[in-house]
Amino acid sequence: MSQIAEIIKQLNIPEEKLKELAEALNSNPMAAMALVQELNIPPQVMQQLMATVMANPAAVVEFAKSLGVSDEAVQQVQDRLQNPPKS
């Protein structure tokens, strides 16, 4: 189980919501932020998640794949993060 999955498992968030979040991250990151807020993740848990991601960015990819997000969708998000659109 990924580090992120272990943390999120404690929150009892339905897998459907997590998949919805993963899809939103791919298509509309701003919508994903709204979904994160809807999940009402306690601040200390959010800090733990952020520390995990900052220490191991690959943990996000591992978590997404564990939810069944396709390799193609994961790669699209990685590409966007590495090459953000210029305004």
N, C-alpha and C positions, 0 to 999 in steps of 0.2 A: 504494500500500500504506500502511496506517495506521502511525503511529509504534509502536504497541503490536505490531502484526503484524511489523514489522521486528525488534523486540527478540526476540519469541518465536520467530521463524523460526530464530534462532541455536541454539535449544534443541532443535530437531527433535522437538517435541511433536506427536503425531498430531492431525490436524484433528478426528477423532472425540472425542478427549479435550477439546479446546477447546470444541466444541459442547456436550459434557456439562457443562462448567464454566459456560458461558453459560446453559444451561437451569437449572442449580442456583442460579445467582445470582437467577434470576427466581422460582423456587419456594421455595427454602430456602437463604438466604444462609449459614447456619451449615454446611450440608453443602458449600457452595461453598468455604468456608475449609478444610475437610478435604481436598477435592480439590486445592486449591492446594498443600497440604502434601505430598500424594502425588506431585505432579509434581517434587518435589525441585529447585525452582528455586534456583540459587545465590544467596546473600544479596546479592551485588553486582548481580546482574541484577534481583532483586526491588526493590532500591533504585532502580535505573534505571526500572523500571516504575512505581513509586510516584511518582517525581519527574515522570515524563511525565504521569501521571493528575492530579497536583496542579497542574501547569502548564497542562494542557489537558484538563479533565474530558470534553469532547466526544470525546476520543480513544477512550474506552470505547465510546461509541455507534457511532462509526465502525468500530471493531474488531468489535463484535457484528454489525453489519450485514454486514460483509465475510464473516462466518461463516455468513450466511444466517438469522440470528435475525430474526424478523418485527418490523415496526415496532410492532405492538401489544405484543409482549413487551418490547421496548426501552422503550416508553412506560410500561408497568407498573412496570418497575424504576426508571425516573426518578421516577415518582410516589411510589414507596415511599421513595426516598432524600430527596425533598423534603418528604414528609409521613410520617415514621415513625410506626408505631402507638404509641399511648399505653398504658402498662401500668396 
